[in-house]
Amino acid sequence: MLRFRNPGTQFETQLLAFRQVYSALGEQAIFGLEDIAKALATNGLMTAYGYAGNDALQLSKTEQESKNSTLMNAKMYAEVFRMLGWVTPATANSSYPLAFTYIGAHIALSDDDCSKLYEQCVLGINNPTEFSGKMHYEEKTRFFTSALKSLVSLDGVMYKHELCLGPMSVDDQDKAKYQTMLKRIRNLRGNYERLKVAFEKLANNLGMKTTPVDNCTRLPIALMKHCNWIQKVTNSTLYNKSMVCLQITEHGKEIVKQTSQMKDLRLDEFQKYDKKKQCALIRLGIYSMLERAGYDISEVSTVIAQDKKLCADVLKGQEILFSPYQTIRRFLIEEALGIHFGTAQVSEANNNDTNTKTQTQHSNQIHIFSPANYSSTQKGASDREETELRNEILKLHKNGYSSKAIVKHLMEKYEDATQKEFYPLIATIFRILGFSCSYSRPGDNGARWDAIIDHSESSIPIEIKSPTEERHISIKAIRQALENKIILLSRRTHITQPSTSSLAVGYFLPNERAEVDSLIDAIHKTYGYNIGVFGFSTLLDLAVTCVTQDKTLKFAALSAVRGVINENI
């Protein structure tokens, strides 16, 4: 039976963790579990004994690596990242250390919603692979297409233990075995005791307790739910008792229809072809994943046409279902794509010492495609919301409130605002100041900036910290504002200039003013970039002035700010 590890099962958790790891380690050629653990712990994404950061790392150190909670947590995440094709073994002979992949770079650097690419990565999971030699299972399957197909065949509904007895324990390309599996599940239905006995027998045969076998369903169910392939329903007919079951969605049925018409390329067939054809299939596999995820790959259309011609006897007019990074080792893939994510010599004795600083060519220097319908932000405030804030300010002003009192009133009103409320509010204020400002989708961890002021020549990215995230703007926010600037210049999704400011906005100004000023000066000296920092009260003061005096702020004044701004500009 296939075994799925059980780290954080939420898409948002996986994505946030991976992007934090990439942000910390993206410049390294290779990295290992200690690097991942440090990246997650120091940013509060992993704790030990109630502590985060270096305290968590120190408290979890043990003589036995298997008892080190932070390392084991990092290992679970690493296995999921590898399963999804975002990281891959850096060397040919061992599972660790790891390197980032070309698909992983798209996930980490995507400014837009990357859930469609995530879906393609889930579809790409298959077994066996070139990495699965030490696995404790031998099933030959593309599990998720098999599971969805099984759901369709079983009247659209399954109980989670049926996943273990069925799609997780069958070779899906063996038609006879597949039909036998379906017949077995149908024969179990109608009697819960039969299911219970069959599940217990499966666990005994695996040498496992029933609970860890049950836990193996958590990750695949979470992946299918996020991809909107299934939904949970209460069913009383399968086993004559009320049970929470999995029901296939219309989108899930559509995926079954699409994948059934595709060329499903597996490892054993891939290895039969010569190197030239293998490289063509690699390119077609990766570019097809990106295209189905909505990325504009027109720049490589000529290459795709040539590769399809070369592989016509393999494809037979079908679209390819093949995720190279989830099937084979990185070296041939990078050769086929003509890219280089860095290499490092790791001695056998030093394989576990992965805290290397060997530099890799950063992924920003490798062409990263953008979604065809690129739109990482949406209007931060509708006309109604902007009008409401204007009217609230004018009403307070007419009732005799001074500008200072209006600012105080609004500060208190929004002192507990979350990201969902605060991000569009900040965009609203910048619109009131006279700028075309939009904010990132609520909950979209893929957006590289929280809001952006769009300008024909000098767009301004904005990093926002809501009061419930941090009361005072931190050093981290300044670093993120720098990252926003670098990514905006690299991706060119909005036109900007190196000299145009990148902003950080928070509820209160930094506590460590001298440290923030020093960092901003160092950034300007090193890169020539301007980082401007606004507290909420300063922005409100500007907004009150603009509304009550019917003014707007000059763009030139905002686009050139540097340092902490605590007065009108």
C-alpha positions in Angstrom: 0.0 0.0 0.0 1.2 3.5 -0.8 2.3 5.5 2.3 1.8 9.2 2.4 3.5 11.3 5.1 1.4 13.5 7.3 2.8 17.0 7.8 0.6 20.1 7.6 -2.1 19.0 5.2 -3.4 22.5 4.3 -2.4 23.9 0.9 -1.7 27.3 2.4 0.5 25.7 5.1 2.5 23.7 2.5 2.9 26.8 0.3 3.8 29.2 3.1 6.4 26.7 4.4 7.9 26.1 0.9 8.1 29.8 0.1 9.8 30.5 3.4 12.4 27.7 2.7 12.9 29.0 -0.8 13.3 32.6 0.5 15.9 31.5 3.0 17.8 28.9 0.8 17.1 29.8 -2.8 20.7 31.0 -3.3 22.2 27.8 -2.1 23.1 25.0 -4.5 22.1 22.3 -2.0 20.5 22.2 1.4 19.4 19.7 3.9 17.1 19.0 6.8 18.9 21.3 9.3 18.7 24.1 6.8 14.9 23.5 6.3 14.4 23.3 10.0 16.2 26.5 10.7 14.3 28.4 7.9 10.9 27.2 9.3 11.7 27.6 13.0 13.3 31.1 12.8 10.2 32.4 11.0 7.8 30.9 13.5 6.5 28.2 11.2 7.7 25.4 13.4 8.0 25.1 17.2 9.4 22.8 19.8 8.3 22.6 23.5 6.4 25.8 23.0 9.4 27.7 21.6 10.2 29.0 18.1 13.4 30.2 16.4 16.8 29.2 17.8 15.3 28.2 21.1 13.2 25.5 19.3 16.3 24.3 17.4 18.4 24.1 20.5 15.7 22.4 22.7 15.0 19.7 20.1 18.6 18.6 19.7 19.2 15.0 20.7 21.8 12.4 20.2 19.3 10.4 18.1 18.3 12.2 15.0 15.0 10.4 14.9 14.0 12.0 18.2 14.9 15.5 17.0 11.4 17.0 16.5 12.4 19.9 14.3 14.5 17.7 12.0 11.7 15.2 11.8 9.2 17.9 11.0 11.5 19.3 8.4 11.8 15.8 6.9 8.1 15.4 6.6 7.8 18.7 4.7 10.8 17.9 2.6 9.2 14.6 1.5 6.0 16.3 0.5 7.9 19.0 -1.4 9.8 16.2 -3.2 6.6 14.3 -3.9 5.2 17.4 -5.5 8.3 18.0 -7.5 9.4 21.3 -5.9 12.7 19.9 -4.6 14.8 16.9 -5.7 17.8 15.0 -4.5 20.9 17.1 -5.4 23.1 14.0 -6.0 22.6 10.8 -7.9 23.2 8.4 -5.0 21.3 9.6 -2.0 18.0 11.3 -0.9 19.7 14.2 0.8 20.9 16.9 0.4 18.2 18.5 -1.8 18.1 21.1 -4.6 15.2 23.3 -5.8 13.6 22.4 -9.2 12.4 24.5 -12.1 8.8 23.8 -11.2 9.6 24.6 -7.5 10.9 28.0 -8.6 7.6 28.7 -10.4 5.7 27.8 -7.2 8.0 30.0 -5.0 8.2 33.0 -7.3 4.6 33.0 -8.7 2.9 36.3 -8.1 -0.5 35.0 -9.0 -2.6 32.2 -7.6 -0.6 29.0 -8.2 -3.3 26.5 -7.3 -3.6 25.4 -11.0 0.1 24.5 -11.1 -0.3 22.8 -7.7 -3.0 20.7 -9.2 -0.7 19.6 -12.0 1.9 18.7 -9.4 -0.6 16.5 -7.6 -1.5 14.8 -10.9 2.2 14.3 -11.5 2.6 12.0 -8.4 3.3 8.5 -9.6 5.1 5.3 -8.6 7.7 3.9 -9.1 10.2 6.6 -9.7 14.0 6.8 -9.8 13.8 7.8 -6.1 11.6 5.0 -4.8 14.1 2.2 -4.6 14.0 2.1 -0.8 10.2 2.4 -0.5 8.2 -0.2 1.4 5.6 -0.5 -1.3 5.7 -1.7 -4.9 2.4 -0.5 -6.4 2.7 0.9 -10.0 0.2 3.7 -10.1 -0.6 7.3 -10.7 -2.6 7.4 -7.5 -4.7 10.5 -7.9 -6.0 9.7 -11.4 -6.6 6.2 -10.2 -8.5 7.4 -7.1 -10.7 9.7 -9.1 -11.4 7.0 -11.7 -12.3 4.6 -8.9 -14.7 7.2 -7.4 -16.5 7.5 -10.8 -16.7 3.7 -11.0 -18.0 3.4 -7.4 -21.0 5.7 -7.9 -19.1 8.8 -7.0 -18.7 8.0 -3.3 -16.0 6.2 -1.2 -15.1 5.9 2.4 -11.5 6.7 3.3 -10.6 3.1 4.2 -11.7 2.1 0.8 -8.8 4.3 -0.6 -6.4 2.1 1.3 -8.0 -1.2 0.2 -8.4 0.1 -3.3 -6.5 2.8 -5.3 -3.6 2.8 -2.7 -3.1 -0.9 -3.1 -3.4 -1.6 -6.8 -1.4 -1.4 -10.1 -3.7 0.9 -12.0 -2.3 -0.1 -15.4 -3.2 -3.8 -14.9 -6.8 -3.8 -16.0 -7.6 -7.1 -14.5 -6.2 -6.2 -11.1 -8.0 -2.9 -11.2 -11.4 -4.5 -12.0 -10.8 -7.0 -9.2 -10.1 -4.2 -6.8 -13.4 -2.5 -7.7 -15.3 -5.7 -7.4 -13.8 -6.3 -3.9 -14.9 -2.9 -2.7 -18.4 -3.4 -4.1 -18.6 -6.8 -2.2 -17.6 -5.1 1.0 -20.3 -2.6 0.9 -23.5 -3.0 2.8 -21.8 -4.5 5.8 -19.6 -2.3 8.0 -18.1 -5.4 9.8 -16.8 -6.7 6.5 -15.1 -3.4 5.9 -13.6 -3.3 9.4 -12.3 -6.9 9.1 -10.7 -6.2 5.7 -9.1 -3.0 7.0 -7.7 -4.7 10.0 -6.3 -7.5 7.8 -4.6 -4.9 5.6 -3.0 -3.3 8.6 -1.8 -6.7 9.9 -0.3 -7.6 6.5 1.5 -4.3 6.5 2.9 -4.8 10.0 1.1 -1.7 11.2 -1.6 -0.6 13.6 -4.9 0.6 12.1 -4.4 4.2 13.2 -1.2 4.9 11.2 -2.8 3.2 8.1 -5.8 5.5 8.6 -3.4 8.4 8.9 -2.0 7.6 5.4 -5.2 8.9 4.0 -5.0 12.4 5.5 -2.6 13.9 3.0 -4.1 12.5 -0.2 -7.6 13.5 1.0 -6.3 17.0 1.7 -4.7 17.3 -1.7 -7.8 16.2 -3.5 -10.0 18.5 -1.4 -7.8 21.5 -2.2 -7.8 20.7 -5.9 -11.6 20.6 -5.7 -11.8 17.0 -6.9 -13.7 15.8 -3.9 -15.9 17.0 -1.0 -16.8 15.4 2.3 -20.4 14.2 2.7 -22.3 12.3 5.3 -23.5 9.0 3.8 -25.7 6.3 5.4 -26.1 4.0 2.5 -22.7 2.5 1.8 -22.4 0.6 5.0 -25.8 1.1 6.6 -24.5 3.6 9.1 -23.8 7.3 9.1 -20.2 7.9 7.9 -18.3 10.9 6.6 -17.4 9.9 3.0 -15.7 11.4 0.0 -17.8 12.4 -3.0 -16.3 13.4 -6.4 -17.1 16.9 -7.6 -17.9 18.0 -11.1 -14.4 19.3 -11.5 -13.1 15.9 -10.3 -15.2 14.2 -13.0 -13.8 16.6 -15.6 -10.2 15.7 -14.5 -11.0 12.0 -15.0 -12.3 12.8 -18.5 -9.2 15.0 -19.4 -6.6 12.5 -18.1 -8.3 9.5 -19.7 -7.6 11.2 -23.1 -3.9 11.9 -22.3 -0.7 9.9 -22.9 0.2 8.8 -19.3 4.0 8.3 -19.5 5.5 6.3 -16.7 9.1 5.6 -15.8 9.4 2.1 -17.3 8.3 3.4 -20.7 10.4 6.6 -20.5 13.5 4.6 -19.9 13.1 2.6 -23.1 13.6 5.7 -25.4 17.0 7.1 -26.5 18.4 10.2 -24.9 17.2 12.6 -27.6 13.6 11.5 -27.3 13.8 11.5 -23.5 14.9 15.1 -23.5 12.0 16.0 -25.8 9.6 14.2 -23.6 11.0 16.1 -20.6 10.4 19.4 -22.2 6.9 18.4 -23.3 6.1 17.2 -19.9 7.1 20.4 -18.1 5.8 22.8 -20.6 2.5 20.9 -20.7 2.2 21.2 -16.9 2.8 25.0 -17.1 0.4 25.4 -20.0 -2.4 23.5 -18.3 -1.8 25.7 -15.2 -2.4 28.8 -17.3 1.1 29.9 -18.0 2.0 31.7 -21.3 4.6 29.4 -22.9 4.3 30.9 -26.4 8.1 31.8 -26.2 8.9 28.0 -26.5 6.2 27.2 -29.1 8.8 26.4 -31.8 10.6 24.0 -29.4 7.3 22.3 -28.5 6.3 21.8 -32.1 9.7 20.2 -32.8 9.5 18.0 -29.8 5.9 16.8 -30.6 7.1 15.9 -34.1 10.0 13.9 -32.7 7.7 12.1 -30.2 4.7 11.6 -32.5 5.0 7.8 -32.3 4.8 8.1 -28.5 2.0 10.7 -28.2 -0.2 9.4 -31.0 -1.9 12.8 -31.1 -2.5 12.9 -27.4 -1.4 15.5 -24.8 1.2 14.2 -22.4 0.8 13.5 -18.7 4.3 13.3 -17.4 6.0 15.3 -14.6 9.8 14.7 -15.0 10.9 16.1 -11.6 8.4 13.7 -9.9 9.8 10.7 -11.9 13.5 11.0 -12.7 16.6 12.7 -11.3 17.4 16.3 -12.0 20.5 16.0 -14.2 18.9 15.0 -17.5 16.0 17.4 -16.8 18.3 20.4 -16.5 20.2 19.3 -19.5 17.0 19.0 -21.5 15.8 22.5 -20.4 19.2 24.1 -20.8 19.2 25.4 -17.2 21.5 25.1 -14.3 20.4 25.3 -10.6 24.0 24.8 -9.3 26.0 21.9 -8.3 28.1 20.9 -5.3 30.6 18.2 -4.5 29.5 16.3 -1.4 31.7 13.6 0.0 30.1 10.5 1.2 31.3 11.2 4.7 29.8 14.7 4.6 26.4 13.8 3.1 24.6 14.7 6.3 26.5 18.0 6.8 24.3 20.0 4.6 24.8 23.5 5.9 26.6 24.4 2.8 26.8 27.9 1.4 27.8 26.8 -2.1 26.1 29.3 -4.4 23.7 28.3 -7.2 22.6 30.3 -10.1 19.5 32.0 -8.7 16.2 31.1 -10.4 15.5 34.7 -11.2 18.3 34.4 -13.8 16.5 31.5 -15.3 13.4 32.3 -17.4 10.3 31.9 -15.3 7.0 31.9 -17.2 4.1 34.1 -16.0 0.4 33.1 -16.1 -1.2 33.9 -19.4 -4.0 35.9 -17.7 -1.6 37.5 -15.2 -3.4 39.4 -12.5 -1.9 39.0 -9.0 -3.9 41.9 -7.6 -7.4 43.1 -7.6 -8.9 46.5 -6.9 -8.2 47.1 -3.3 -11.4 49.1 -2.7 -14.5 49.5 -4.8 -15.9 52.9 -5.4 -18.4 52.2 -2.6 -15.7 51.4 0.0 -13.7 54.5 -1.0 -16.8 56.6 -0.8 -17.7 55.2 2.6 -14.3 56.1 4.0 -14.4 59.6 2.5 -17.9 60.1 3.9 -16.8 58.9 7.4 -13.9 61.4 7.4 -16.1 64.3 6.2 -18.8 63.5 8.8 -16.3 63.6 11.6 -14.9 66.8 10.2 -18.3 68.4 10.0 -19.0 67.3 13.6 -16.1 69.3 14.8 -13.4 66.7 15.0 -9.9 68.0 14.4 -7.7 66.1 12.0 -5.8 64.7 15.0 -9.0 63.5 16.5 -10.2 61.9 13.3 -6.9 60.0 13.0 -7.2 58.9 16.6 -10.8 57.7 16.0 -9.8 55.6 12.9 -6.7 54.3 14.6 -8.8 52.9 17.4 -11.4 51.6 15.0 -8.9 49.4 13.1 -6.5 48.5 16.0 -7.5 44.8 15.8 -7.9 44.6 12.0 -6.8 41.4 10.3 -5.1 41.1 6.9 -8.5 40.6 5.3 -9.6 44.0 6.5 -6.4 46.0 6.7 -4.9 45.2 3.2 -7.9 46.6 1.3 -8.1 49.5 3.7 -4.5 50.6 3.0 -5.3 50.3 -0.8 -8.4 52.5 -0.2 -6.3 55.2 1.5 -3.8 55.3 -1.3 -6.6 55.6 -3.8 -7.9 58.5 -1.7 -4.5 60.1 -1.9 -4.9 60.0 -5.7 -3.2 56.8 -6.9 -4.3 53.7 -8.7 -3.8 51.1 -6.0 -4.8 47.4 -5.9 -4.2 44.8 -3.2 -3.4 41.1 -3.3 -6.1 38.6 -3.0 -7.0 37.8 0.7 -5.1 34.6 1.7 -3.0 34.5 -1.5 0.4 33.6 -0.1 1.6 33.6 -3.7 1.5 37.3 -4.1 5.0 38.9 -3.8 3.6 42.2 -2.6 0.5 43.0 -0.6 -0.6 45.9 -2.7 0.8 47.9 -5.6 0.4 51.4 -7.0 0.2 51.0 -10.7 1.9 53.7 -12.7 2.8 54.0 -16.4 6.6 54.3 -15.6 7.2 53.9 -11.9 4.9 51.4 -10.2 5.3 51.1 -6.4 5.1 47.8 -4.5 3.7 47.9 -1.0 4.5 45.5 1.9 1.7 45.6 4.5 1.6 44.4 8.1 -1.8 44.4 9.8 -2.0 45.1 13.5 -2.8 41.5 14.2 0.4 40.4 12.4 2.7 42.8 14.2 2.0 46.0 16.0 5.2 47.7 15.0 6.8 47.4 11.6 9.8 45.0 11.9 13.1 44.5 10.2 11.5 41.6 8.4 9.0 44.0 6.7 11.9 46.1 5.4 13.6 43.0 3.9 10.3 42.0 2.3 9.9 45.5 0.8 13.4 45.0 -0.7 12.4 41.6 -2.1 9.3 43.1 -3.6 11.4 45.6 -5.4 13.8 43.0 -6.7 11.0 40.7 -7.9 9.1 43.6 -9.6 12.2 44.7 -11.5 12.9 41.1 -12.5 9.4 40.0 -13.4 8.4 43.3 -15.1 4.7 42.6 -14.4 4.3 46.3 -13.7 6.6 49.0 -15.2 8.9 50.5 -12.6 12.4 52.1 -12.2 15.3 51.2 -9.9 15.0 54.6 -8.2 11.3 54.3 -7.5 10.5 53.6 -3.8 9.3 50.3 -2.4 7.0 50.9 0.6 6.4 49.1 3.9 3.2 50.1 5.8 2.2 49.0 9.3 0.1 50.0 12.2 2.9 51.5 14.3 6.3 52.7 13.2 9.3 50.5 14.1 10.4 50.2 17.7 14.0 49.8 16.7 14.1 53.1 14.7 17.9 53.2 14.5 18.2 49.6 13.3 15.6 50.2 10.6 17.2 53.4 9.5 20.6 51.6 9.3 19.1 48.8 7.2 17.4 51.2 4.8 20.6 53.2 4.4 22.6 50.0 3.7 20.0 48.9 1.1 20.3 52.2 -0.7 24.1 52.2 -0.5 24.3 48.6 -1.8 21.5 48.4 -4.3 20.5 52.0 -4.9 16.9 51.2 -3.9 14.7 53.4 -1.8 12.6 51.9 1.0 9.9 54.1 2.5 8.2 53.3 5.7 4.7 54.6 6.7 2.8 54.1 10.0 -1.0 53.9 9.8 -1.4 57.3 11.5 0.7 59.1 8.9 -1.3 57.6 6.1 -4.5 58.5 7.8 -3.3 62.1 8.4 -2.5 62.4 4.7 -6.0 61.0 3.8 -7.8 63.4 6.1 -5.9 66.3 4.6 -6.7 65.2 1.1 -10.4 64.6 1.8 -11.1 67.7 3.9 -9.1 70.0 1.7 -10.0 68.3 -1.6 -6.4 67.6 -2.5 -4.3 64.7 -3.9 -0.7 63.8 -3.2 1.9 64.4 -5.9 3.2 61.1 -7.2 6.7 62.4 -7.4 6.7 63.0 -3.7 5.7 59.4 -2.9 7.8 57.7 -5.5 11.0 59.1 -4.1 10.6 58.6 -0.3 13.2 56.9 1.7 13.3 56.1 5.4 10.7 56.3 8.1 8.0 58.9 7.2 6.4 60.5 10.2 5.1 63.7 8.8 3.3 64.9 5.7 5.2 64.6 2.4 
